[in-house]
Amino acid sequence: MIMIKIFGSVLLFFYNICNSYGGAILLFGLLVKLIMLPFQMKSKKSMMRMSRFQPMIKEIQTRYKNNQVKMNEELQRLYAEEGVNPMNGCLWSFLPFPILIALYSIIRQPLSRFMMLSKDVVTEITTLATTLGYNAELVRKGYEEIGLAKFISDNFADFSGKFDGLLNVNYDFLGLDLTVMPGDVWKDFFTGGWPVIGVVLIPFISGALSFLQSKASMAGNVAAEG
């Protein structure tokens, strides 16, 4: 929860700078990347050091393949002599996951975790929005705050000045509405134009970039072993 509050404040800070929700997310991602870079380098160095000891590790595993206890003792002795921790490379690779989970929570709940509005205030805003025509039942379950935030943005004159901290968030980014979910508009892929095409392509582009990053990392590991 503390991490969510910190990240929410950072994201809000970036939004106040660029006045763009998409721009704020990009700046946040860049900041996280810069912070993570030293840890990623440390992980890479640890993996490269481990790769140099692979022949010795394999030799121990072959020699004591019928004696698991002795094998573990010899491996621990090797790690201690060489000052290598086999878990270092793995531990640092898990760091991005809590960051992604926290960021996902902030994006999914922009009123309470991005604008930092209390639960009571969000309830009051929902009540007012409902009187103005907002229907939470039409919003996908679990993403009610996103739908509410979009409704507020489209009708901000009715909310302006009534709630401290409430923002008229600009969700338009590169011609895309960032409140729209790909699963809700994919059927209009060929007729909706760029606003729909771009939103539907985002998950595929993200997956492709992750795959390429993984391939590059694997290639680097192979080169290090060589």
Secondary structure, DSSP 8 states (H G I E B T S, - for coil): -HHHHHHHHHHHHHHHHHS-HHHHHHHHHHHHHHHHHHHHHHHHHHHHHHHHTHHHHHHHHHHTTT-HHHHHHHHHHHHHHHT--TTHHHHHHTTHHHHHHHHHHHHH-HHHHTS---HHHHHHHHHHHHHTT--GGGS-TT-HHHHHHHHHHHTGGGTTTTSTT------EETTEETT--HHHHGGGTTTS-HHHHHHHHHHHHHHHHHHHHHHHHHHHHHHHH-
